[in-house]
Structures are given as structure tokens and as C-alpha cells.
Amino acid sequence: MVVIDRVLRGFALAAAVVAGIVLLAMTLLTSWEVLQRSLLNHSFLFVEEYSGYMVLVVLAFGVPLALMDDALLRVDAVIDLLKGNVRRWLQVVYDAASLIFCLVAIYHFTIFAYRSYSRGIFAPTPMMTPIYIPQAIVAIGFAMLSVCLVWRVVAGVLGAAPRRTEPLEGIDGQ
């Protein structure tokens, strides 16, 4: 069980590194665009469009690590009141429902991307980006999240949940 958890964490960490690199590239491109517009009164037309696509990459590739580290923002007021098996099974149900949502999203985004590809649809922008590319990124993100959710459900059912059970401490350790 520990080996699977480590492999998935490594997978999620690698995806998060990709997200971080893309975030850095997006920051540099946006800064470059601002300088170009401010100083030279010139715009690179692709920066705004591609920054939007980069946000999708950051989200899709960053969420699996956040899930594996229990760092997703959620309201745990009810879950924090529960203890032991009740809490574990409620988490399993929550993770299973999230997995079902992700699987449905994968199905629909994959069909959406395939139809865009087969019809040759491009973004109505100067760059004319094939629109299936950002659509496929969303499907890939849901697929990566689904792999992590499958692990959480299996581990939860087996009673070896690879997650924290206490709330996070603050920055000052309190």
C-alpha cells in the first residue's frame, strides 16, 4: 500500500512540477506582454489566448498533488466532528462521488475534444489554435485526478487511507 501511495505521489508531484513550469512561463509571457504594450505600444497577440490555456494546464496538472496532500479547499465542519470509521466511510463516499463526477467529465470532455478534432474546429483568434488541445488538457486533468481518487477510495475501503486525519497546523505551528 505504501508503495502505491509513493508512486502516485511521485506521479502527482511530477504533474505539479509541470504545472509550476507552465505557471512560470505564463508569468514571464504576461510580463513580457505588459512591457511590450507599455514601452513599445506593441502586442503579441498570442499571449492572452495562450495564458488562458496555460491556466487550464496549471489547474489540471496541479490538482492531483493537492488531492494527495489533502490540500484542496473544502469545508470540513461536519467531517471534523466525526471520528473513526464513520469519518473514514463518509470520506470514502465523498471520494467515490468525486470519482464518478470525474469519470463523467472525462467521458464528455473526451467526446468534446474528439468532435472538435474531427470537425477541424479552431479558436476564433488570430492564432487559430486547434480547440481540441485545451479541451483534451481538461480531460487529461480529470483522468489524473481520477487515478488519485481511485487510490483514495480503495485505500479508504481497506482502512489504509493515505491521508491526514487532523486539520493542518497554522504557519506558526498552532
N, CA and C of each residue as an Amber inpcrd file, in Angstrom:
protein
   522
   0.8230000  -1.1980000   0.0000000   0.0000000   0.0000000   0.0000000
   0.8640000   1.2570000   0.0000000   1.9420000   1.2310000   0.7780000
   2.8160000   2.3900000   0.8680000   3.4930000   2.6400000  -0.4770000
   3.8390000   1.5700000  -1.1860000   4.4960000   1.7100000  -2.4830000
   3.5540000   2.3900000  -3.4790000   2.3070000   1.9640000  -3.4990000
   1.3310000   2.5760000  -4.4130000   1.1560000   4.0540000  -4.0840000
   1.0680000   4.3490000  -2.7960000   0.9080000   5.7410000  -2.3800000
   2.1090000   6.5770000  -2.8180000   3.3040000   6.0460000  -2.6550000
   4.5090000   6.7840000  -3.0700000   4.5660000   6.9800000  -4.5770000
   4.2040000   5.9590000  -5.3270000   4.2010000   6.0690000  -6.7870000
   3.2050000   7.1310000  -7.2300000   2.0110000   7.1040000  -6.6570000
   1.0020000   8.1050000  -7.0270000   1.4100000   9.5020000  -6.6000000
   2.0390000   9.6170000  -5.4450000   2.5350000  10.9300000  -5.0160000
   3.6220000  11.4250000  -5.9580000   4.4830000  10.5110000  -6.4120000
   5.5080000  10.8860000  -7.3840000   4.8940000  11.3360000  -8.6990000
   3.8800000  10.6120000  -9.1390000   3.1390000  10.9670000 -10.3480000
   2.4910000  12.3440000 -10.1790000   1.8530000  12.5560000  -9.0490000
   1.1960000  13.8370000  -8.7890000   2.2150000  14.9630000  -8.6520000
   3.3540000  14.6680000  -8.0450000   4.4100000  15.6750000  -7.9130000
   4.9740000  16.0480000  -9.2790000   5.1810000  15.0580000 -10.1380000
   5.6740000  15.3400000 -11.4890000   4.6770000  16.2170000 -12.2480000
   3.3990000  15.9240000 -12.1070000   2.3750000  16.7460000 -12.7590000
   2.3930000  18.1660000 -12.1870000   2.5850000  18.2830000 -10.8710000
   2.6390000  19.6100000 -10.2420000   3.8730000  20.3880000 -10.6970000
   4.9820000  19.7000000 -10.9440000   6.1750000  20.3660000 -11.4710000
   5.8760000  20.9280000 -12.8520000   5.1840000  20.1520000 -13.6730000
   4.7710000  20.6570000 -14.9870000   3.8920000  21.8900000 -14.8120000
   2.9660000  21.8270000 -13.8840000   2.0930000  22.9770000 -13.6130000
   2.9030000  24.1880000 -13.1850000   3.9040000  23.9710000 -12.3520000
   4.7480000  25.0740000 -11.9000000   5.5490000  25.6930000 -13.0320000
   6.0650000  24.8610000 -13.9110000   6.8220000  25.3670000 -15.0650000
   5.9070000  26.1740000 -15.9780000   4.7160000  25.6670000 -16.1990000
   3.7560000  26.3860000 -17.0390000   3.3530000  27.6990000 -16.3760000
   3.1810000  27.6920000 -15.0580000   2.8460000  28.9200000 -14.3400000
   3.9700000  29.9510000 -14.4750000   5.2010000  29.4990000 -14.3740000
   6.3430000  30.3920000 -14.5670000   6.3620000  30.9510000 -15.9920000
   6.1330000  30.0900000 -16.9700000   6.0940000  30.5400000 -18.3700000
   4.9730000  31.5510000 -18.5770000   3.8180000  31.2830000 -17.9780000
   2.6910000  32.2040000 -18.1100000   3.0230000  33.5580000 -17.4920000
   3.6810000  33.5390000 -16.3400000   4.0740000  34.7820000 -15.6760000
   5.0590000  35.5640000 -16.5390000   6.0430000  34.8710000 -17.0870000
   7.0380000  35.5340000 -17.9350000   6.3950000  36.0880000 -19.2150000
   5.5270000  35.3060000 -19.8340000   4.8510000  35.7820000 -21.0440000
   3.9730000  36.9930000 -20.7670000   3.2490000  36.9530000 -19.6630000
   2.3790000  38.0730000 -19.3100000   3.2070000  39.3190000 -19.0030000
   4.2990000  39.1470000 -18.2960000   5.1730000  40.2900000 -18.0100000
   5.7630000  40.8550000 -19.2940000   6.1620000  39.9770000 -20.1780000
   6.7040000  40.3850000 -21.4660000   5.6650000  41.1780000 -22.2510000
   4.4360000  40.6900000 -22.2330000   3.3410000  41.3700000 -22.9330000
   3.1020000  42.7600000 -22.3420000   3.1000000  42.8650000 -21.0260000
   2.8850000  44.1610000 -20.3760000   3.9990000  45.1360000 -20.7610000
   5.2260000  44.6810000 -20.7400000   6.3480000  45.5370000 -21.1330000
   6.2390000  45.9690000 -22.5970000   5.9080000  45.0240000 -23.4450000
   5.7540000  45.3360000 -24.8670000   4.6650000  46.3930000 -25.0880000
   3.5350000  46.2070000 -24.4400000   2.4330000  47.1670000 -24.6200000
   2.7750000  48.5300000 -24.0310000   3.4010000  48.5230000 -22.8570000
   3.6900000  49.7870000 -22.1650000   4.8110000  50.5730000 -22.8230000
   5.8870000  49.8850000 -23.1660000   7.0670000  50.5850000 -23.6630000
   7.1040000  50.7490000 -25.1810000   6.6230000  49.7520000 -25.8960000
   6.7430000  49.7710000 -27.3540000   5.4070000  49.8990000 -28.0810000
   4.3340000  49.9670000 -27.3000000   2.9940000  50.0690000 -27.8840000
   2.7420000  48.9700000 -28.9180000   3.1810000  47.7740000 -28.5610000
   3.0480000  46.6140000 -29.4440000   2.5530000  45.4320000 -28.6250000
   1.7260000  44.6140000 -29.2440000   1.1840000  43.4620000 -28.5340000
   1.4860000  42.1780000 -29.2990000   1.8760000  41.1640000 -28.5530000
   1.9590000  39.8290000 -29.1280000   0.5760000  39.2160000 -28.9560000
  -0.0800000  38.9480000 -30.0270000  -1.4830000  38.5560000 -29.9750000
  -1.7260000  37.2020000 -29.3080000  -0.7080000  36.3830000 -29.2400000
  -0.9070000  35.0390000 -28.7110000  -0.8920000  34.9660000 -27.1860000
  -0.3210000  35.9580000 -26.5150000  -0.0970000  35.8490000 -25.0720000
  -1.4060000  35.7280000 -24.3000000  -2.3730000  36.5370000 -24.6120000
  -3.6450000  36.4930000 -23.8790000  -4.3450000  35.1500000 -24.0840000
  -4.3840000  34.6980000 -25.3230000  -5.0330000  33.4180000 -25.6110000
  -4.3060000  32.2660000 -24.9300000  -2.9940000  32.2030000 -25.0840000
  -2.2440000  31.0880000 -24.5400000  -2.1680000  31.1270000 -23.0200000
  -2.2560000  32.3030000 -22.4320000  -2.3070000  32.3830000 -20.9730000
  -3.5530000  31.6930000 -20.4420000  -4.6550000  31.8500000 -21.1520000
  -5.8790000  31.1510000 -20.7560000  -5.7190000  29.6460000 -20.8280000
  -5.0620000  29.1600000 -21.8720000  -4.8140000  27.7250000 -21.9840000
  -3.8540000  27.2530000 -20.8860000  -2.9000000  28.1020000 -20.5550000
  -1.9380000  27.7420000 -19.5110000  -2.6120000  27.6300000 -18.1470000
  -3.6290000  28.4370000 -17.9070000  -4.3860000  28.3150000 -16.6550000
  -5.0050000  26.9200000 -16.5610000  -5.5050000  26.4170000 -17.6900000
  -6.0630000  25.0580000 -17.7060000  -5.0020000  24.0220000 -17.3450000
  -3.8060000  24.1850000 -17.8840000  -2.7240000  23.2430000 -17.5810000
  -2.3690000  23.3010000 -16.0990000  -2.2450000  24.5040000 -15.5640000
  -1.8940000  24.6590000 -14.1480000  -2.9490000  23.9870000 -13.2770000
  -4.2000000  24.2080000 -13.5870000  -5.2730000  23.5960000 -12.8080000
  -5.2800000  22.0830000 -12.9690000  -5.2720000  21.6200000 -14.2140000
  -5.3730000  20.1840000 -14.4790000  -4.2030000  19.4000000 -13.9020000
  -3.0140000  19.9600000 -13.9530000  -1.8310000  19.2430000 -13.5020000
  -1.4950000  19.5150000 -12.0380000  -2.0950000  20.5310000 -11.4370000
  -1.8250000  20.8480000 -10.0380000  -2.7670000  20.1930000  -9.0520000
  -3.9730000  19.9050000  -9.4750000  -4.9800000  19.3680000  -8.5530000
  -4.6410000  17.9680000  -8.0220000  -4.0670000  17.0530000  -8.8200000
  -3.7810000  15.7300000  -8.2440000  -2.8840000  15.7720000  -6.9990000
  -1.8440000  16.5990000  -7.0070000  -0.9860000  16.6880000  -5.8260000
  -1.7420000  17.3080000  -4.6470000  -2.5530000  18.3130000  -4.9450000
  -3.3560000  18.9190000  -3.8770000  -4.2830000  17.8780000  -3.2540000
  -4.8540000  17.0140000  -4.0710000  -5.7170000  15.9520000  -3.5450000
  -4.9120000  14.9670000  -2.7040000  -3.7690000  14.5410000  -3.2230000
  -2.9520000  13.5590000  -2.4990000  -2.4470000  14.1170000  -1.1670000
  -2.2440000  15.4200000  -1.0970000  -1.7670000  16.0490000   0.1350000
  -2.8920000  16.6190000   0.9930000  -4.1410000  16.3180000   0.6480000
  -5.3030000  16.8630000   1.3600000  -5.2440000  18.3850000   1.4450000
  -4.8290000  19.0110000   0.3680000  -4.6810000  20.4610000   0.3630000
  -5.7730000  21.1610000  -0.4350000  -6.7540000  20.4120000  -0.9150000
  -7.8620000  21.0390000  -1.6350000  -8.7310000  21.7980000  -0.6570000
  -9.2110000  22.9290000  -1.0860000 -10.0690000  23.7410000  -0.2350000
 -11.4440000  23.0890000  -0.1500000 -11.8480000  22.7670000   1.0410000
 -13.1800000  22.2160000   1.2510000 -13.5990000  22.5190000   2.6730000
 -14.8750000  22.4730000   2.8970000 -15.4130000  22.7750000   4.2190000
 -15.5450000  21.4550000   4.9740000 -14.7550000  21.3110000   6.0190000
 -14.7200000  20.0730000   6.7910000 -15.4480000  20.1890000   8.1180000
 -16.3540000  21.1300000   8.2430000 -17.0210000  21.3480000   9.5260000
 -17.7180000  20.0860000  10.0190000 -18.4030000  19.3780000   9.1310000
 -19.1140000  18.1630000   9.5380000 -18.1330000  17.0170000   9.7260000
 -17.2140000  16.8460000   8.7820000 -16.2680000  15.7390000   8.8540000
 -15.3920000  15.8420000  10.1000000 -15.0040000  17.0510000  10.4830000
 -14.1620000  17.2260000  11.6650000 -14.8690000  16.8190000  12.9530000
 -16.1930000  16.8100000  12.9560000 -16.9450000  16.4000000  14.1410000
 -17.0170000  14.8790000  14.2820000 -16.7660000  14.1810000  13.1840000
 -16.8800000  12.7280000  13.1860000 -15.5520000  12.0780000  13.5390000
 -15.6240000  10.8820000  14.0490000 -14.4180000  10.1490000  14.4440000
 -14.4300000   8.7420000  13.8380000 -13.2530000   8.1610000  13.7400000
 -13.0820000   6.7480000  13.3960000 -13.6920000   6.3220000  12.0840000
 -14.4000000   5.1740000  12.1540000 -14.9490000   4.5570000  10.9450000
 -16.0250000   5.3950000  10.2690000 -16.8050000   6.1210000  11.0510000
 -17.8400000   6.9660000  10.4580000 -17.1840000   8.0160000   9.5590000
 -16.1380000   8.6180000  10.0630000 -15.4120000   9.6260000   9.2880000
 -14.7690000   9.0000000   8.0520000 -14.1480000   7.8480000   8.2270000
 -13.4870000   7.1700000   7.1090000 -14.4870000   6.8090000   6.0180000
 -15.6440000   6.2560000   6.3850000 -16.6300000   5.8520000   5.3850000
 -17.2860000   7.0530000   4.7150000 -17.4830000   8.1150000   5.4650000
 -18.0090000   9.3420000   4.8430000 -17.0080000   9.8720000   3.8160000
 -15.7200000   9.7850000   4.1330000 -14.6920000  10.2160000   3.1890000
 -14.6720000   9.3070000   1.9640000 -14.8590000   8.0140000   2.1460000
 -14.9160000   7.0790000   1.0180000 -16.0850000   7.4250000   0.1060000
 -17.2410000   7.7080000   0.7010000 -18.4230000   8.0730000  -0.0990000
 -18.1600000   9.3730000  -0.8590000 -17.5590000  10.3410000  -0.1920000
 -17.2320000  11.6220000  -0.8260000 -16.2530000  11.4110000  -1.9800000
 -15.2040000  10.6260000  -1.7510000 -14.2220000  10.3590000  -2.8020000
 -14.8440000   9.5760000  -3.9580000 -15.7160000   8.6280000  -3.6530000
 -16.3790000   7.8600000  -4.7060000 -17.2890000   8.7550000  -5.5490000
 -18.0190000   9.6490000  -4.8890000 -18.8730000  10.5870000  -5.6380000
 -18.0090000  11.5050000  -6.5110000 -16.8800000  11.9460000  -5.9880000
 -15.9600000  12.7750000  -6.7730000 -15.4150000  11.9920000  -7.9580000
 -15.1160000  10.7190000  -7.7500000 -14.6190000   9.8670000  -8.8270000
 -15.6710000   9.7100000  -9.9210000 -16.9090000   9.4960000  -9.5330000
 -17.9910000   9.3760000 -10.5310000 -18.1050000  10.6620000 -11.3330000
 -18.0630000  11.7960000 -10.6590000 -18.1040000  13.0790000 -11.3610000
 -16.9410000  13.1850000 -12.3490000 -15.7390000  12.8210000 -11.9110000
 -14.5640000  12.9010000 -12.7910000 -14.6990000  11.9830000 -13.9970000
 -15.2090000  10.7690000 -13.7900000 -15.3660000   9.8380000 -14.9060000
 -16.3710000  10.3560000 -15.9310000 -17.4510000  10.9440000 -15.4570000
 -18.4270000  11.5440000 -16.3690000 -17.7810000  12.7150000 -17.1210000
 -17.0210000  13.5230000 -16.4120000 -16.3430000  14.6630000 -17.0500000
 -15.3240000  14.1930000 -18.0840000 -14.5720000  13.1360000 -17.7690000
 -13.6060000  12.5920000 -18.7340000 -14.3340000  12.1750000 -20.0090000
 -15.4130000  11.4470000 -19.8340000 -16.1920000  10.9730000 -20.9820000
 -16.6390000  12.1470000 -21.8530000 -17.2460000  13.1400000 -21.2400000
 -17.7870000  14.2530000 -22.0230000 -16.7000000  15.1380000 -22.6270000
 -15.6370000  15.4230000 -21.8720000 -14.5670000  16.2480000 -22.4320000
 -13.8070000  15.5140000 -23.5300000 -13.6890000  14.1880000 -23.4110000
 -13.0400000  13.4130000 -24.4720000 -13.8690000  13.4600000 -25.7490000
 -15.1670000  13.2740000 -25.6180000 -16.0480000  13.3630000 -26.7980000
 -16.0100000  14.7700000 -27.3780000 -16.0430000  15.7580000 -26.5110000
 -15.9940000  17.1610000 -26.9320000 -14.7140000  17.4360000 -27.7190000
 -13.5710000  16.9880000 -27.1880000 -12.2840000  17.2010000 -27.8580000
 -12.2270000  16.4250000 -29.1730000 -12.7280000  15.1900000 -29.1710000
 -12.7050000  14.3940000 -30.3950000 -13.5530000  15.0390000 -31.4880000
 -14.7230000  15.5120000 -31.1160000 -15.5840000  16.1720000 -32.1200000
 -14.9270000  17.4390000 -32.6610000 -14.2950000  18.1890000 -31.7960000
 -13.5900000  19.3940000 -32.2520000 -12.4540000  19.0150000 -33.1950000
 -11.7530000  17.9360000 -32.8650000 -10.6610000  17.4670000 -33.7200000
 -11.1880000  16.9900000 -35.0730000 -12.2140000  16.1450000 -35.0390000
 -12.7210000  15.5730000 -36.2930000 -13.3920000  16.6100000 -37.1830000
 -13.9110000  17.6550000 -36.6030000 -14.5410000  18.7250000 -37.3920000
 -13.5510000  19.8260000 -37.7640000 -12.3350000  19.7400000 -37.2480000
 -11.3140000  20.7290000 -37.5660000 -11.6330000  22.1130000 -37.0290000
 -12.1280000  22.1660000 -35.7940000 -12.5260000  23.4430000 -35.2060000
 -11.3090000  24.1370000 -34.5820000 -11.1770000  25.4120000 -34.8920000
 -10.0930000  26.2380000 -34.3680000 -10.6710000  27.3680000 -33.5370000
  -9.8650000  27.8800000 -32.6250000 -10.2840000  29.0260000 -31.8160000
 -10.4490000  30.2360000 -32.7400000 -11.4800000  31.0380000 -32.5080000
 -11.6960000  32.2270000 -33.3570000 -10.7820000  33.3860000 -32.9410000
  -9.4900000  33.1200000 -32.9740000  -8.4860000  34.0900000 -32.5620000
  -7.4210000  34.1740000 -33.6490000  -6.5700000  35.1790000 -33.5880000
  -5.5150000  35.2860000 -34.6140000  -4.6020000  34.0560000 -34.6870000
  -4.4050000  33.3640000 -33.5840000  -3.5200000  32.1890000 -33.5870000
  -4.2050000  30.9410000 -34.1560000  -5.5240000  30.9580000 -34.1980000
  -6.3110000  29.8220000 -34.7040000  -5.8480000  28.4850000 -34.0990000
  -5.7810000  28.4530000 -32.7960000  -5.3730000  27.2430000 -32.0780000
  -6.4170000  26.1510000 -32.2700000  -5.9940000  24.9330000 -32.5990000
  -6.9680000  23.8320000 -32.6530000  -7.5990000  23.6810000 -31.2690000
  -8.8900000  23.8130000 -31.2100000  -9.5820000  23.9040000 -29.9230000
  -9.5910000  22.5840000 -29.1590000  -9.3210000  21.4800000 -29.8660000
  -9.2890000  20.1960000 -29.1650000  -8.1220000  20.1170000 -28.1750000
  -7.0830000  20.9220000 -28.3770000  -5.9270000  20.8570000 -27.4760000
  -6.2980000  21.2890000 -26.0540000  -6.8720000  22.4790000 -25.8500000
  -7.2580000  22.8130000 -24.4670000  -8.3710000  21.9090000 -23.9340000
  -9.2470000  21.4460000 -24.8050000 -10.2980000  20.5340000 -24.3500000
  -9.6960000  19.2130000 -23.8750000  -8.6900000  18.7260000 -24.5800000
  -8.0270000  17.4810000 -24.1830000  -7.2630000  17.6640000 -22.8750000
  -6.7050000  18.8530000 -22.6590000  -5.9940000  19.1140000 -21.3950000
  -6.9360000  18.9560000 -20.2160000  -8.1580000  19.4320000 -20.3520000
  -9.1340000  19.2820000 -19.2660000  -9.4420000  17.7970000 -19.0380000
  -9.6190000  17.0310000 -20.1150000  -9.8850000  15.5940000 -19.9780000
  -8.7080000  14.8830000 -19.3190000  -7.4870000  15.2530000 -19.6860000
  -6.2900000  14.6600000 -19.0760000  -6.2280000  15.0020000 -17.5940000
  -6.5550000  16.2270000 -17.2450000  -6.5710000  16.6230000 -15.8390000
  -7.5670000  15.8040000 -15.0320000  -8.7570000  15.6260000 -15.5720000
  -9.7410000  14.8020000 -14.8660000  -9.2790000  13.3520000 -14.7700000
  -8.5710000  12.8630000 -15.7910000  -8.0610000  11.4870000 -15.7470000
  -7.0110000  11.3360000 -14.6460000  -6.0990000  12.2990000 -14.5490000
  -5.0860000  12.2350000 -13.4850000  -5.7330000  12.3090000 -12.1110000
  -6.7140000  13.1730000 -11.9680000  -7.4260000  13.2810000 -10.6990000
  -8.1610000  11.9730000 -10.3890000  -8.7150000  11.3430000 -11.4060000
  -9.4410000  10.0820000 -11.2150000  -8.5340000   8.9750000 -10.7060000
  -7.3110000   8.9080000 -11.2230000  -6.3650000   7.8910000 -10.7520000
  -6.1270000   8.0680000  -9.2560000  -5.9280000   9.2950000  -8.8330000
  -5.7070000   9.5660000  -7.4010000  -6.9610000   9.2610000  -6.5820000
  -8.1220000   9.5600000  -7.1270000  -9.3710000   9.2740000  -6.4070000
  -9.6170000   7.7690000  -6.2900000  -9.2890000   7.0110000  -7.3320000
  -9.4360000   5.5500000  -7.2430000  -8.5990000   5.0300000  -6.0840000
  -7.3680000   5.5220000  -5.9820000  -6.4910000   5.1010000  -4.8900000
  -7.0800000   5.4720000  -3.5320000  -7.6140000   6.6710000  -3.4140000
  -8.1980000   7.1000000  -2.1390000  -9.3940000   6.2350000  -1.7670000
 -10.2250000   5.8860000  -2.7450000 -11.3930000   5.0420000  -2.4650000
 -10.9390000   3.6500000  -2.0290000 -10.0170000   3.0500000  -2.7880000
  -9.5280000   1.7050000  -2.4460000  -8.8660000   1.7070000  -1.0730000
  -7.9930000   2.6740000  -0.8300000  -7.3090000   2.7450000   0.4560000
  -8.3050000   2.9930000   1.5870000  -9.3140000   3.8150000   1.3410000
 -10.3210000   4.0830000   2.3630000 -11.1440000   2.8490000   2.6970000
 -11.5230000   2.0970000   1.6630000 -12.2990000   0.8730000   1.8820000
 -11.4760000  -0.1480000   2.6600000 -10.1870000  -0.2280000   2.3530000
  -9.3130000  -1.1850000   3.0340000  -8.8630000  -0.7080000   4.4110000
  -9.2320000   0.5210000   4.7520000  -8.8760000   1.0570000   6.0600000
  -7.4490000   1.5510000   6.1510000  -6.8250000   1.7680000   5.0020000
  -5.4340000   2.2440000   4.9850000  -5.3810000   3.5970000   4.2920000
  -6.3080000   4.4580000   4.6550000  -6.4210000   5.7520000   3.9850000
  -5.1090000   6.5110000   4.0520000  -4.5360000   6.8490000   2.8960000
  -3.2440000   7.5380000   2.8660000  -3.3970000   9.0400000   3.0030000
  -4.1430000   9.4630000   4.0010000  -4.3900000  10.9070000   4.1410000
  -4.2790000  11.3090000   5.5970000  -4.1100000  12.5810000   5.7730000
  -4.0690000  13.1430000   7.1200000  -5.4490000  13.0310000   7.7480000
  -5.4840000  12.8640000   9.0500000  -6.7810000  12.8320000   9.7250000
  -6.9680000  14.0250000  10.6420000  -5.9020000  14.8130000  10.8410000
  -6.0250000  16.0210000  11.6590000  -6.0280000  17.2410000  10.7590000
  -6.6120000  18.3280000  11.2350000  -6.5360000  19.5580000  10.4600000
  -5.0970000  20.0370000  10.3720000  -4.7950000  20.7980000   9.3310000
  -3.4630000  21.3710000   9.1670000  -3.1600000  22.3610000  10.2810000
  -1.8900000  22.4200000  10.6590000  -1.4730000  23.4250000  11.6210000
  -1.2370000  24.7350000  10.8930000  -1.3330000  25.8110000  11.6200000
  -1.0540000  27.1190000  11.0360000   0.4270000  27.3050000  10.7990000
   0.7890000  28.4050000  10.2040000   2.1820000  28.6870000   9.8860000
   3.0220000  28.7460000  11.1550000   2.4240000  29.2540000  12.2080000
   3.1850000  29.3890000  13.4520000   3.1390000  28.1060000  14.2920000
   2.5860000  26.9990000  13.7320000   2.5580000  25.7260000  14.4380000
   1.3900000  25.5500000  15.3730000   0.4270000  26.4740000  15.3250000
  -0.7290000  26.3690000  16.2180000  -1.9530000  25.9610000  15.4650000
